[in-house]
Amino acid sequence: MPRSAHRRTLVLFGVLAAYVLLQFLWWAYLLVEKENELRMLVGQLEALGVSTTHMPVDPGRTMLMVAGEGFVFVALLLFGLWLTYRSVRHELVLARAQRNFLLATSHELRTPIAAAKLHLQTLRRPQLDAGQREAITQAALADVDRLASLSEKILLATRLDEAGVPLLREHVDVGALLDALVNTARTTYGAAHELRLERPATLEWHGDADALRSIVGNLVENACKYAPASTRVDVACAVRDGRLELTVADEGPGVAPEDRGRIFERFHRGGREETRQVKGTGLGLFIVDKLARAMGGRAEHRPRAPHGSIFAVLIPLS
């Protein structure tokens, strides 16, 4: 939903809430005025010698009754309006995030699909030699791998959000896992960056290897995506206080203060999707956070001086 429509919806909600409150105040005013008129009419009848069965109510008692009932009514009304406002705002934010996700996913899918189609069309040319065919085939396979990775990320995020993912408990060589991930990144999405890995010589961890691989892969890919080319991305692993601590630090622009509280939410990405230069779906950090929590740990963001971000995941050793 565009920002203008979002703003109009909230303004309309505020106007309706103000209208209800003003109507209540008007009702209270009319009630007091009618009681005063009735009291004056009874007084006039009694002055003329006409007896009535109406017992005049003390003005102070009337005001107390109106104030007491009005307080309860206004309190319940404001509470209901607050709950409604939260629900409406949440739905509007979610609708905007889903719209951004659809835009981002469309962009992410369009590029590898178009590239794979072009590569396949090129392979139909009869004048290509064996080396050219092999290079084009590898490029087409890379595009297909990119599509498969995006599909898997969307499916994993859906499972984590709805029912969770069952995690295995197995012995994992963390060093070998990190070596493989960083080496893959150096030849693919991280080729334009200087990737450094700092880890213990040996480190055994009891947990789910696929979950750990997904966490580190998403963090490294996220760092390479947002940090400028030729900058350094540091991947580190250590054991502190009985926990495995994984960190990925970059030299990018960092996270804006207004986005730091929401970076692990599903679909959330800072800025406007229509003008954003960096591609993405807003699912990587969501997956990292969900998997870390599923393993009894947590994910954190820390600003890096003078600029950049440090993402850390802390999970129990066993």
Summary of the structure (lengths in Angstrom):
residues: 318
radius of gyration: 31.7
end to end distance: 44.2
largest distance: 120.8
contacts: 882
relative contact order: 0.09
helix: 59%
strand: 14%
